[in-house]
């Protein structure tokens, strides 16, 4: 049986909140869903947590109890004022009445946990990936978004692949649409981004890896193998133009064999592990030796 949040954690959603659909606000009102997100977040006492889109505070107070330090961002002025009044006596919470995306990341390690607006998911994910001190992000997103970014449809996106050497992308539990007010049109899911303690490639190789992936996703050659064969080595100019110097076709074919890729594999079907194999064949000097992973890290060479 689903439990409803206690009154102290989440007051009844007021009628004006229902009119905030234009801000892509769907308020979490299911206590079981809140506890699920807390478990998935893995936050511990003493952790610093940044919460984007705190809303009515369904997650804010439980996060403060578990972690002890929360910065809660809320862009809606009325909601921010209300949340500030309710939590004024809680020294573990600081309410920031501003757009989370305009804030800089904390200087110390921190985690992001939030029920985020669907319409701003990509921007919030981009912010998290760029934050150097971020340790993890636990985001409640549209189910389709979470599945598509974690290979759930057998396809992989540019952002996921480019960040894979530094971040694990994990699909967490599903949360039904009935857990929100107003009720959205689709179910949600927990999306987990976890910074790897040791990147899968040396830091010096990451820019070249990201450039290779970006080149492959342009599709200028019609197929990934043709695109990589046309690409210029070391040139930032007219990639793929007649004047550019492409990679030797034999070398690209060998890289595809090493990655166990069929010649006509669509770029979106190439897994992160296969991209790493392609990079190590096409940029052996840049890839070097893969950094050793800490004990218990299962992700080297896995597709997700």
Protein Blocks (a to p, Z undefined) as FASTA:
>chain_A
ZZdddfkloccddfklmmmmmnopacdfbfklmmmmmmmnopaehiacddehklnommmm
mmmmmnopacdddfblklmmmmmmmmmmmmkbccddddfklpccdfbdcdddddddfklm
mmmmmmmmmmmkbmbdcddddfklmmmmnopnopacfklmmmmmmpccdddddddfklpc
cddfbdcddddddddfbdfbdfklmmmmmmmmmmmmnomnopaklmmmmpcghiablghi
akbccddfklmmmmmmmnopafklcfklpcfklmmmmmmmmmmmlnmpaddddehiakgo
paZZ
